[in-house]
Amino acid sequence: MNLSDSKKKLALAGVVCGLVAACLAYFGNPANMAFCIACFIRDTAGALGMHSTATVQYARPEIIGLVLGAFIISAATKEYRSTAGSSPMARFVLGMVLVIGSLVFLGCPLRMVIRMSAGDLNAWVALIGFILGVATGVFALKKGFSLGRAHVTNRMSGGVLPVLMLGILVLALATNLLNASESGPGSMHAPVLLSLAGGLIFGAFAQKSRMCFAGSIRDVILMRNFDLLTSIGGFFAVMLIFNIATGRFVFGFDTPGVIAHSEHLWNILGMYAVGFAAVLAGGCPLRQLILAGQGSSDSAVTVLGMFVGAALAHNFGLAASGTALNAETQEVVAGTVPLNGKVAVIICIIACFIIAFGNKRSEGK
Amino acid sequence: MREVDARGLSCPEPLMLTAEALKSGNDPVRVLVTEPHQKMNVEKFAKDHGRKTSVTEIEDGFAVVIE
């Protein structure tokens, strides 16, 4: 089974993943969050006690399902390869950047597209930053950027992250050890088994189609190749129809209740950092989970970086707040990016530049 | 035959190295990659540029010969 050798199949994969996200949003996932890698890693980090923000703690079965889905389908179709050794610590830092930038914007590239499909103009503004970030990464690639070669390792090595994910699932289902929000976004979720099934299906289709939100724009800029963008188009179309059909489409900037803010500069810079880091790491947050599932320990390290970045974002007050409605006064309270978050985004962008222009292909062996 | 060793490199580096190699001459090129999707990308890229390809499996990946 190959879903990446024609535009039709790629669009189909995007449609299937869109249906999964729409289904999970319908059955309880937070409004416009539906299926957000950064938000769900942040929630899972909270469930594990890595941060103590009580409203965003829940072991999201979608994250576990994505990794396991990619693991199972890659093993079944002989695409599983245990590899490691391509600048793991640089990738760890890029993982932190991916999530910190996302939590300043309030969403990973996947959620950016979901928010765009729901009429949230802030996400369209952030898209400008994301494209500029990807373009900067492409510039670095053209100048010879490389994190070096990964090498084939013992088969067990690539299976460690999927097993750890399975461990989190067991803890979530069979014990009371994990934190779970009683209010806020962390308390809003589809039934566990539905979320897990959604994650498995999404993970399998994303693995077979190579779905990547950064890669799709990178390929357009670098190769004038629109193949990967087709799957994003299919995903966007399904979410657009779903949002219009269910009354979730709200066109505008200040939209209380959808966890978004209108600090345009920081929406742009947050997603600039994410686009830049994603190109350097070889894929967006979704793609990192998929690659980790199919045996890449380097991507698994990036995923660990995302968990740590998510914890830091809440422990140090970096994450933005969403525009909300004051229940008593009925006034719209604008969401903001805290000063710490702004400083963190600047540091993240500087880190990307250092990694981008300090690692050359000519150095590698 | 010229050889491009792209084994273990992250996307899109294998494709960039292939494009560079095809640009610099019409003689056959042997491209080594690790991942199945990289093999497919290299094959597709070569075919889109009017070149014929053949693939053999090697110990740690694939060898794509572009004629």
Interface residues (C-beta under 8 A of the other chain):
Chain A: N2 S4 D5 K78 E79 R81 T83 G85 S86 L141 S146 L147 G148 R149 A150 H151 V152 R210 G215 R218 D219 L222 M223 A281 G282 G283 R361
Chain B: R7 G8 L9 S10 C11 P12 E13 L15 M16 A19 T34 E35 P36 H37 M40 K44 F45 D60
